């Protein structure tokens, strides 16, 4: 079983992976764009520095320090790809974030689509268990709808990521 790892650093290799089901590798690991996380690191660092420079000690200052100061180590961890990736294989896919991992089987997932929220495009999908819960939906259903959203596009455009995931899904369901 061959596993490929693709990140922002190897953009030329990204384009070599076809979204045609017959051309897909057995397994593929996609990593988030380090450039995006570096920008988040710089933003967190700038806001934390600004709050510290003002010398304020009120509730808003402490809240800002907690929020933006916490973004510094989290963005560093994500920037180096520690514990954050998307793994695709013949059985399904696993989304790993810094603190959690979720595995989904292709047979339980709908086709992957693009959803625009404001100016941000995201890759969404639904899981069969969500559709079965519609008779008595939990609060999550009312807040987020029946769809799951991938947390990142892993250095690809949302359209290319959705096409790649649909190709893996089509191959598994064939």
Secondary structure, 3 states (H helix, E strand, C coil): CCEEEECHHHHHHHHHCCCCHHHCCCEEEECCCHHHHHHHHHHHHHHHHHHHHHCCCCHHHHHHHHHHHHHHHHHHHHHCCCCCEEEECCCEEEEECCCCEEEEEHHHECCCEEEEECCEEEEEEEEHHHHHHHHHCCHHHHHHCCEEECCCCCCCCHHHHHHHHHHHHHHHHC
